[in-house]
Amino acid sequence: MKSEAYPLTLPPALLGEVRRTAEAAGLSLADAMRQSLKLGLPKLREQLATTTLKPFTPGESRQAFAPDPEWDAVTAAMSRLPLSGVEE
């Protein structure tokens, strides 16, 4: 099995936590890091990976893009405010 070395900089607190975990689990530091990646990647992917969004249904589309009198009033009021302090 071919493997690649990857230099990794860790903050001291995190490195200390990895060392304590490796010692408690009876693993080398490298094995503890490899195992933490194997165990943690699915959770990382689940929480942070982007998902494909499904398109709006016709009803959702009508609701999302329908005129909104309340918002229209806000934008009209904001457009009447002077542009003070804006550099051109």
Secondary structure by P-SEA (a helix, b strand, c coil): cbbbbbbbbbcaaaaaaaaaaaaaacccaaaaaaaaaaacaaaaaacccccccccccaaaaaaaccccaaaaaaaaaaaacccccccc
